[in-house]
Amino acid sequence: MRKLSLIDKIIFVLNIIGATLLLLSYILPYLPPKAFFVFSVLSLGVSVLMIINVLFFMYWLFKLKKQLILSLVILLIGYITYGSLYKFSSSKNIGHVNNIKVMNYNVRLFNLYEWIPEDNIDIKILDFIKKESPDILNIQDYHPNPDVDFSFFKYKYEKLSGKKLKSGQVIFSQYPIIHSGSLEFPNTANNAIFADVVKGKDTIRIYNIHLQSLKIDTNVEKLKQENTSHLFNRVGSTFRMQQSQTELFLAHKEKCKYKMIISGDFNNTAYSYVYRCIKGDLNDTFIEAGNGFGRTYDFRFFPVRIDFMFADDAFAVNGFKTYNEHYSDHYPIMTKLSLED
């Protein structure tokens, strides 16, 4: 370090800080937010920390300095532990006679309050879903809309709440639903629901999860106006609620003996405690068959993946797609699954 210029010394100190934070973030999925909420907030910034360390590595590589080893080692640890932030392989798209197409979509109340300044968003969402024709559709932030007719699905289970505006979650299915229910998260409108569907000789448990919302406004000016301490505490409180909701879900899931598919809006990243716990031994269908960043949320600063689809090992993951249709603050995702013989 003695041979570095003053500017390079300052940059290397910043590099050390960035590398340390990224290394710390790797253990976050194993730290329950109720006990470590201060650290858990870091999970939202793992993608940024990775990009920052890539930039540090490129800077030192350009200057042919051995300081590049620091970020390189930290990034390699992350790659070995969690895989690449960006999936370079092409997306799978395997046609199979037994494929089940499962879509997840937070529709943000079908643009009821005109967050997107565009006409007929609700009809565009409906037309999009008809075109993609999923066999099973999990929707979060759903509300009954007379202009949005989902009767082309043969079966559904919905759970709504609210006095002035009924909203919640729904599972639509082309396969018979023989059992369904709601987990009822306390003190919130967020929830998890399930439906047992029958395809051929198999009964499959479908979960639709919507964990506690962060309620972070992505508008830069509004973010600047919010008190940092208040924002930090609110996010920490939300993560603690998410942990409690996850514990309720896991207790319910443990009682299920069927093959299962879990999807939903987790309001957290793939580097979080709740992601690790809910995924368990299941396959993340994006990792198995997707490509790119897999972003599912319209966050202006960097790509964020907070909507997930997990499948039992009994399923072959034959495809995954993240769509670009901007009809909500979330982007729809769909996977193709087939039960292996």
Summary of the structure (lengths in Angstrom):
residues: 341
radius of gyration: 21.3
end to end distance: 59.7
largest distance: 71.6
contacts: 1069
relative contact order: 0.16
helix: 38%
strand: 26%
